[in-house]
């Protein structure tokens, strides 16, 4: 989660349906007004700007990010969810605007925080703590985090959900979807309704901190015997549906450890890639949010800190087996087998023309490129991410608008996020040898 630095006093979270709808409406009206003014200026200079040129200005992008950050909750989260780095279906311009929401949440003011804690812990909750920082140490889309120390000496990270988040999920997602459609950037023949329904379902789950605490404990148990990881502990005595109390763990942001030796960076990334394959193929349980803020590194103990299990998804045995078969086809460079598996999983249609299939085959070859190398693959020297993005854009322009099963979009988002992190850390990993262990 990103540290809020905009306003020490915070901004209240709008709670009512009408006030939140008004926030979306004022955003649309503000952008429309900017477009009219900018359009008039450019026409007076003899220019003929397109609708997209007028919409996709830095001023409008900032306005969108600022308003959704003020609303927080699902209005902000859906923007984060659909800003997919691996270019599944959004044009890059729209993904960029939505991507600005990843680290721009406002904190709620102290009086609103106190009301939430009173509702969950009772009015005498302050007597349980020796210290409680009113100013959050982090603020994100659904909640904000505070450091605290209980009277019995436990250092805690207390995640407090913004009021009204759960009740506003459906309307927020629908309102943001309307805003996206109004932009004209989304191809008309793409039906994003299944994705939005999946986003609603995921948001409802993320808004239940009791569920998150259960998955946190499940991950702690699954990784208990594995070296190299550190997870917080959920404290049941102070955890409710709207407040998650955990042991406080710290470290350096994972993307800020570029000063470490090549060997250590490689080891860190290899651990995360192994965890990814374990989640997909063995645990059948995946924390699907690849936000770098969910990973820290404790230099003293040489452990990766895993945070935020709200986006944890269970993976069916059938889907997991499909990915295992797809992984084997990638290791064997067997496109014909990969195509049949992908069609069976719903990742692509079976009625594609030869030209379209050839492009998809190129995308597949790029996606499994790190698996095709005998020995370490050098992510730092590779332009794989940009090539995949360019090819995805070519596919869209060529008319490929197939949307895979929504759950796979979030799984692919996590996989793409790990590729991006490996690139950021300039890691060198023998992924082929690692993947072979699972076949």
C-alpha positions in Angstrom: 0.0 0.0 0.0 1.1 3.5 -0.7 1.9 6.0 2.0 -0.5 8.9 1.8 1.3 12.3 1.6 -1.5 14.5 0.2 -3.1 15.8 3.3 -2.3 15.0 6.9 -6.0 15.6 7.9 -7.3 13.2 5.2 -10.5 13.4 3.2 -13.7 11.8 4.3 -14.9 8.7 2.3 -18.3 9.4 0.7 -20.7 6.8 2.1 -24.1 7.2 0.5 -25.0 5.8 -3.0 -26.1 9.2 -4.2 -22.9 11.0 -3.0 -20.7 8.4 -4.6 -22.7 8.5 -7.9 -22.4 12.3 -7.7 -18.6 11.9 -7.5 -18.6 9.8 -10.6 -20.9 12.3 -12.3 -18.8 15.3 -11.4 -15.8 13.5 -12.8 -17.5 12.9 -16.1 -18.7 16.5 -16.2 -15.3 17.9 -15.3 -13.6 15.9 -18.1 -16.2 16.9 -20.6 -15.6 20.6 -19.6 -11.9 20.2 -20.1 -12.4 18.6 -23.5 -14.6 21.5 -24.6 -12.1 24.1 -23.5 -9.1 22.3 -24.9 -11.0 21.5 -28.2 -11.9 25.2 -28.7 -8.3 26.3 -28.1 -6.9 23.7 -30.6 -9.5 24.5 -33.2 -8.6 28.2 -33.0 -5.1 27.2 -33.9 -6.3 25.4 -37.0 -5.9 21.9 -35.5 -8.5 19.1 -35.8 -8.1 17.0 -32.7 -9.8 13.6 -32.4 -12.1 12.7 -29.5 -9.4 10.5 -28.1 -6.8 13.3 -28.3 -9.1 15.5 -26.2 -9.9 12.8 -23.7 -6.4 11.5 -23.1 -4.7 14.7 -21.7 -2.6 14.7 -18.6 -5.1 17.1 -17.0 -8.0 14.6 -17.5 -5.9 11.7 -16.4 -5.0 13.5 -13.2 -8.7 14.5 -12.7 -9.8 10.9 -13.1 -7.2 9.5 -10.7 -7.8 12.2 -8.1 -11.6 11.8 -8.1 -11.4 8.0 -7.9 -8.8 8.3 -5.2 -11.2 10.5 -3.2 -14.0 8.0 -3.6 -11.7 5.0 -2.8 -13.5 1.7 -2.3 -14.6 -0.2 -5.4 -14.5 2.9 -7.6 -10.7 3.0 -7.1 -10.2 -0.7 -6.9 -11.8 -1.5 -10.2 -9.5 1.0 -11.9 -6.6 -0.9 -10.4 -8.0 -4.3 -11.4 -8.5 -3.4 -15.0 -5.1 -1.7 -15.4 -3.5 -4.9 -16.6 0.2 -4.7 -17.3 0.1 -7.6 -19.7 -2.4 -5.9 -22.0 -5.3 -8.4 -21.9 -8.0 -6.2 -23.4 -7.6 -2.5 -22.5 -6.0 0.0 -24.9 -2.7 1.2 -23.4 -4.0 4.8 -23.1 -6.9 3.7 -20.9 -4.7 1.3 -19.0 -2.3 4.1 -18.3 -5.0 6.3 -16.8 -6.3 3.5 -14.6 -2.7 2.6 -13.7 -2.3 6.0 -12.0 -4.5 4.7 -9.2 -2.0 2.2 -7.9 -0.5 4.6 -5.4 -2.8 7.5 -5.0 -5.3 6.8 -2.1 -6.3 9.5 0.3 -6.5 8.6 4.0 -9.8 9.1 5.9 -9.7 11.8 8.6 -9.4 11.0 12.3 -13.1 11.5 13.2 -14.1 8.9 10.5 -11.4 6.5 11.6 -12.6 6.8 15.2 -16.2 6.0 14.2 -15.2 2.9 12.3 -13.1 1.6 15.3 -15.9 2.4 17.7 -18.3 0.4 15.6 -16.0 -2.6 15.5 -14.3 -2.6 18.9 -16.6 -0.6 21.1 -16.0 2.9 22.5 -13.5 1.6 25.1 -11.1 0.2 22.6 -8.3 2.8 23.4 -7.7 1.1 26.7 -6.4 -2.0 24.9 -3.5 -0.1 23.4 -0.3 1.5 24.7 0.1 3.4 21.4 -2.0 3.9 18.3 -0.9 6.1 15.4 -3.8 8.1 14.1 -1.9 9.0 10.9 -1.9 5.9 8.7 1.4 4.3 7.6 -0.3 3.3 4.3 -3.5 4.0 2.5 -5.0 2.1 -0.4 -8.2 1.5 -2.2 -10.2 -0.4 0.4 -8.5 0.4 3.7 -5.7 2.1 5.4 -3.1 0.7 7.8 -2.0 2.0 11.3 0.8 1.0 13.6 -0.2 0.2 17.1 1.2 -1.4 20.3 -1.2 -3.3 22.6 -0.9 -3.1 26.4 0.3 -6.7 26.4 3.3 -5.6 24.2 2.3 -6.7 20.7 3.4 -4.5 17.8 0.6 -4.5 15.2 -0.4 -3.4 11.8 -4.1 -2.5 11.9 -5.9 -2.4 8.6 -9.1 -0.4 8.8 -11.6 -0.6 6.0 -13.1 2.6 4.7 -16.8 3.0 5.6 -19.4 2.1 3.0 -17.0 0.1 0.8 -19.0 -3.2 0.9 -22.3 -1.5 0.2 -21.0 0.5 -2.7 -19.3 -2.3 -4.7 -21.9 -3.0 -7.3 -22.8 0.6 -8.0 -19.2 1.8 -8.0 -18.2 -0.9 -10.5 -21.2 -0.2 -12.8 -20.5 3.6 -12.6 -16.8 3.2 -13.5 -17.7 0.8 -16.3 -20.1 3.4 -17.7 -17.3 6.0 -17.6 -15.0 3.6 -19.5 -17.6 3.0 -22.2 -18.3 6.7 -22.5 -14.6 7.2 -23.2 -15.0 5.5 -26.6 -11.6 3.8 -26.1 -13.0 0.3 -25.5 -13.7 -1.6 -28.8 -17.5 -1.9 -29.1 -17.4 -5.6 -29.8 -15.7 -6.4 -26.5 -18.1 -7.6 -23.8 -16.4 -6.7 -20.5 -19.5 -7.7 -18.4 -18.0 -11.0 -17.3 -14.8 -9.3 -16.2 -16.8 -6.7 -14.2 -18.9 -9.4 -12.5 -15.7 -11.2 -11.6 -14.3 -7.9 -10.3 -17.4 -7.4 -8.1 -17.1 -10.9 -6.7 -13.4 -10.3 -5.9 -14.1 -7.0 -4.3 -16.8 -8.5 -2.1 -14.3 -11.1 -0.9 -11.5 -8.5 -0.4 -13.9 -6.4 1.7 -14.2 -9.3 4.2 -11.2 -9.1 6.5 -12.2 -12.3 8.3 -11.8 -14.1 5.0 -8.4 -12.4 4.5 -7.2 -13.4 8.0 -8.2 -17.0 7.2 -6.2 -17.0 4.0 -3.2 -15.3 5.7 -3.2 -18.1 8.3 -3.5 -20.7 5.5 -0.5 -19.3 3.7 1.5 -19.2 7.0 0.8 -22.9 7.5 1.6 -23.8 3.9 5.0 -21.9 4.0 5.9 -22.7 7.6 8.6 -25.1 6.7 10.0 -23.1 3.8 13.0 -20.8 4.4 13.1 -17.3 2.9 9.6 -16.0 3.6 8.1 -14.0 6.4 4.4 -13.5 6.9 2.5 -11.5 9.5 0.2 -13.3 12.0 -3.5 -12.4 12.2 -4.7 -11.7 15.7 -8.3 -13.0 16.1 -9.0 -11.1 19.2 -9.0 -7.8 17.4 -10.0 -8.8 13.9 -13.5 -8.2 12.5 -15.0 -8.0 9.1 -13.9 -4.4 8.8 -10.7 -4.4 10.8 -7.7 -6.7 10.4 -5.2 -6.9 13.2 -1.8 -8.4 12.3 1.7 -8.6 13.7 3.8 -5.7 12.4 6.6 -6.8 10.0 8.9 -4.5 8.1 11.5 -4.5 5.3 12.5 -2.7 2.2 10.1 -2.4 -0.8 10.9 -5.2 -3.1 11.5 -3.0 -6.1 14.0 -0.9 -4.2 16.6 -3.6 -3.6 18.6 -3.1 -6.8 21.7 -2.4 -4.7 21.9 -6.0 -3.7 24.3 -8.4 -5.4 23.2 -10.2 -8.5 23.3 -13.5 -6.7 21.0 -12.3 -4.0 18.5 -10.7 -6.4 18.5 -13.9 -8.4 17.8 -15.9 -5.3 14.9 -13.6 -4.2 13.3 -13.8 -7.6 13.7 -17.6 -7.9 11.9 -17.9 -4.6 9.0 -15.9 -5.8 8.8 -17.8 -9.1 8.8 -21.0 -7.3 6.0 -19.7 -5.0 4.1 -18.7 -8.1 4.3 -22.2 -9.6 3.4 -23.7 -6.2 0.3 -21.5 -6.0 -0.8 -22.4 -9.5 0.0 -26.1 -9.6 0.3 -27.4 -6.0 -1.5 -25.2 -3.5 -4.2 -24.3 -6.0 -4.5 -21.1 -4.1 -3.1 -17.8 -5.4 -2.7 -14.3 -4.1 -3.6 -12.6 -7.4 -2.6 -9.0 -6.7 0.9 -8.4 -8.2 1.2 -5.0 -6.7 4.9 -4.6 -5.8 3.7 -3.0 -2.5 2.6 -6.4 -1.3 6.3 -7.6 -1.2 9.1 -6.4 1.1 12.5 -7.8 1.8 14.1 -8.1 5.2 17.8 -7.7 4.6 18.8 -8.9 8.1 17.1 -12.2 7.9 17.2 -12.6 4.1 13.4 -13.2 4.0 10.7 -12.0 1.6 7.8 -10.4 3.4 4.4 -11.3 2.0 1.5 -8.9 2.6 -2.2 -8.5 1.7 -4.1 -11.7 1.0 -7.4 -10.1 0.3 -7.1 -11.0 -3.4 -6.5 -14.7 -2.8 -8.3 -16.9 -5.2 -8.8 -20.7 -5.1 -8.0 -22.5 -8.3 -10.0 -25.5 -9.4 -8.2 -28.8 -10.0 -9.3 -28.7 -13.7 -7.9 -25.3 -14.3 -4.7 -26.1 -12.4 -4.2 -29.2 -14.5 -4.8 -27.2 -17.7 -2.0 -24.9 -16.8 0.3 -27.8 -16.0 -0.4 -29.2 -19.5 0.1 -25.8 -21.0 3.5 -25.5 -19.1 4.6 -28.8 -20.5 3.7 -27.7 -24.0 5.7 -24.6 -23.5 8.7 -26.6 -22.3 8.4 -28.8 -25.4 7.8 -25.9 -27.7 4.7 -27.8 -28.9 2.4 -25.1 -30.3 -0.2 -27.5 -31.7 -0.6 -29.1 -28.3 -0.7 -25.7 -26.6 -3.4 -24.5 -29.0 -5.7 -27.4 -28.2 -5.2 -26.9 -24.5 -5.8 -23.2 -24.7 -9.0 -23.7 -26.6 -10.2 -26.3 -24.1 -9.5 -23.8 -21.3 -11.3 -21.0 -23.0 -8.2 -18.9 -23.4 -8.8 -18.6 -27.2 -11.5 -19.5 -29.7 -11.2 -22.4 -32.1 -12.5 -20.6 -35.2 -9.5 -18.3 -35.8 -8.1 -17.6 -39.3 -4.5 -18.7 -40.1 -3.2 -15.1 -39.8 -4.7 -14.6 -36.4 -3.5 -17.9 -35.2 0.0 -17.2 -36.4 0.0 -14.0 -34.3 -1.3 -15.8 -31.2 1.4 -18.4 -31.7 4.0 -15.6 -31.6 2.5 -14.4 -28.3 2.7 -17.9 -26.9 6.3 -18.2 -28.0 7.2 -14.9 -26.3 5.3 -15.9 -23.1 7.3 -19.1 -22.8 10.6 -17.6 -24.0 12.2 -17.7 -20.5 11.4 -21.5 -20.4 13.1 -22.1 -23.8 16.6 -21.1 -22.5 18.9 -23.8 -21.1 20.4 -22.0 -18.1 19.5 -18.6 -16.5 17.3 -16.3 -18.5 18.5 -12.7 -18.2 15.3 -10.6 -17.6 17.4 -7.4 -17.2 18.8 -7.7 -20.7 15.5 -8.7 -22.2 12.8 -6.5 -23.9 10.2 -9.3 -23.4 7.6 -7.2 -21.6 7.6 -4.5 -24.3 7.5 -7.1 -27.1 4.5 -8.8 -25.5 2.7 -5.5 -25.1 3.4 -4.5 -28.7 2.2 -7.9 -30.0 -1.0 -7.6 -27.8 -1.7 -4.3 -29.4 -1.2 -5.7 -32.9 -3.7 -8.5 -32.0 -6.3 -6.0 -30.8 -5.9 -3.9 -34.0 -6.3 -7.1 -36.0 -9.7 -7.8 -34.5 -8.8 -10.3 -31.7 -11.2 -9.4 -29.0 -11.7 -12.7 -27.2 -11.9 -12.3 -23.4 -10.8 -15.5 -21.6 -12.6 -16.8 -18.4 -12.4 -13.9 -15.9 -10.6 -15.9 -13.3 -7.7 -16.5 -15.7 -7.3 -12.8 -16.3 -6.4 -12.3 -12.7 -4.1 -15.3 -12.7 -2.3 -13.9 -15.8 -2.1 -10.5 -14.1 -0.1 -12.2 -11.3 2.1 -14.1 -13.7 2.7 -10.9 -15.7 3.5 -9.0 -12.5 6.2 -11.5 -11.6 7.8 -11.1 -15.1 7.8 -7.4 -14.5 9.4 -7.7 -11.1 12.0 -10.0 -12.5 12.8 -7.3 -15.1 12.9 -4.6 -12.5 15.3 -6.6 -10.4 17.4 -7.5 -13.5 17.2 -11.1 -12.3 18.8 -14.1 -14.0 16.7 -17.3 -13.4 16.8 -20.8 -14.8 13.0 -21.0 -15.2 13.3 -24.0 -17.5 14.8 -26.1 -14.8 12.4 -24.8 -12.2 9.3 -25.5 -14.3 10.5 -29.0 -15.2 10.2 -29.9 -11.6 6.4 -29.5 -11.8 5.9 -31.7 -14.9 
